[in-house]
C-alpha cells in the first residue's frame, strides 16, 4: 500500500537545523514513508504518529482513507513531545 508523502512548512524549517550527517538518515526515512508499514511507527494521539531516527523524532499525520502522510515536525527526542 503506497502513501503520498508531503512536508509541512514547519517541517521544512525544522530540517534546516540538522547537520548533514543527521539529514541523510532523516531523508532516507522520509523516502521510506511511501511504504509506511516497513517503519517503526508509534501512535501519539489522534492521527499523529512518531517515527524514530536515532535521537531524532519525525512526527507525521496519517490519513489512511486518502493514503496521505504529512510530515508535521522534526526535532530531537528530548524536545519534540513538548512542541506538538
Beta strands, then each sheet from edge to edge (+ up, - down):
strand 1: 4-7
strand 2: 41-45
strand 3: 48-53
strand 4: 56-63
strand 5: 68-76
sheet 1: 1+ 5+ 4- 3+ 2-
end
